[in-house]
Amino acid sequence: MNTPTLPRIAFIGIGLMGLPMAARLVRAGYPLWAWNRTREKALPLAQLGANIAYSLEEAVRSADIVITMLEAGPVVKSVIELMLPSLRPDTLVIDMSSTKQSEARDVHQLLMPKQVSFLDAPVSGGVVGAEAGTLAIMAGGSPEDFQRAKPVFEVMGRPALVGPVGSGQIAKLCNQLIVGGTVAIVAEAMLLAQAGGADPAAMRNAIRGGFAESRILEVHGQRMLDRNFKPGGQIKSQAKDHANIVAAARDAGLQLPLTAVVADLFNGLLADHAEADQAAALLALEKLNNAVRLGDKPDQF
């Protein structure tokens, strides 16, 4: 009985998230070519058996599936434009970056004349989820392209098709809207407990298991108590995502007043704490209420 041949994958963008995502694919047996502008960042994948391409053209020219995991929409578009002459018809390009819906649609339009298929498939779950293979993967595109990509997605996490091209980005923005808003609310609850004379750690434990329970309360609530702002999901990423949420709402003719406040909160942290974890939303609230500080532990960055 012949073993099915796994598709050749080009993974473009070996950063904080891209490295563990690509590593899982290599360990699962996928033949993988990795490319990153700074080649050294991709070298750890060579130890797992990946091929480290010297050029973008080398990475994608024989690929069946190209995955991009890049900083933002303009970078995605510029990299797609560079690789376009090297892509074969019937290649499937999957952008797993977080971009605007309009940017995903623009990339799709770029690829169509080359008969190259496209999915936008941003993720949620952070580095921990990428390492564990538990990412939430929100895909936009055709059902046929999604089924083709599904075995690859399942190595990295839990995929769901949420609509046509661009829908993945809308789903990711909805996710980030909830995450960012909840981080801000948890920070406010922590500060209120502190200012009101309650033990913030005891308050957090008391409400867990009730309706206020959430992954944010569990993870970021503890980070705030520990004053651990070492990078996980970064402030600059939340600020970018909230700018995209505001733009998407404007395009849809919606007003999202709570989101606008949260966007201002994260934007206000960019000057001093862009690289910090999003739990640093606490710092913006402490600055606003300069007589109140959560706990007495030193800040960790």
C-alpha positions, 0 to 999 in steps of 0.5 A: 500500500502506497503512502500518500505523498505530502504536499511541499510547503513553503513557509514564509516568515519565521518569526515569533509565531512562524517558527513554532508553526513551521516546526510542527509541520516539519515534525509532522513529516511535511517537506518544508522550505523556509524563507525569512528576510533575516535568514538566521531566524530560520536556521533552527528549522534546519536541525529538524530537517527543513530546507532553508531557502536563500531566496524567496524564489527558491522557497516557492517555485516548487511549492504546492502550498505557500504559507505566509506569516508576516507582520502586517498587510502591506508586508504580505502584499509586497512579499506576494508581489515578489513571489508572483512570477515564481508561483505555479498554477494550482499552488495554494497560498495561505496567508496566516498573518493578521491583516485588514479584510480589504488587504486579504481581498487585494491579495486574492485579486493579485493571485487570480490571474495566475490561477493560484488559489488563496485562503486568508487564515489568521490565528489566535492562541499566541506562541504557547498555542503555536508550540502546542498545536492548539491555535484557533485558525479562522479561514476565509475562502472556498470550501474546496481550498479549505479542504485541501488545506485542512490536514495542514491546518490540523497540525497547527490547531483547530481550523474553521471555515468562516466564509469567503476570502476576507472572512478569516480576517473579520473573524480574527478581528472579532477575536481580538476585539473580545480579547483586547476588551477583556484584557482591559476589563480584567485590568480595571477589575484588578485595580478596583479591588486594589483601590477598594481594599480587597486582595486582588489575588483573592478576588480573582480566585473568588470569581473564577468558576462564575460567569466572569471566568475566562482564559484572559482572567486566568492567564493575563490576570495572573500576569498582572498580579505578577507584573509580568509584562514579558512579551507574549501577545504584544501591545503593538499587535493589539494596537494594530488589530484594533486599528483594523477593527475600527477600519472594518467597523467604519467600512461596515457603517458601524459604531463600536464605542467600547472598541474605540476606547480600548483602541485608544488605551493600547495606542497610548502604550505604544510609545513606551511599551510597544514590545510588552505583553498586552497585560501591560494594559494595566500600566495605562490604567495605573498611569490614569490613576496615579495613586493606585498600583497593583501589588508591590512586585517589580515590573518585568519586561 
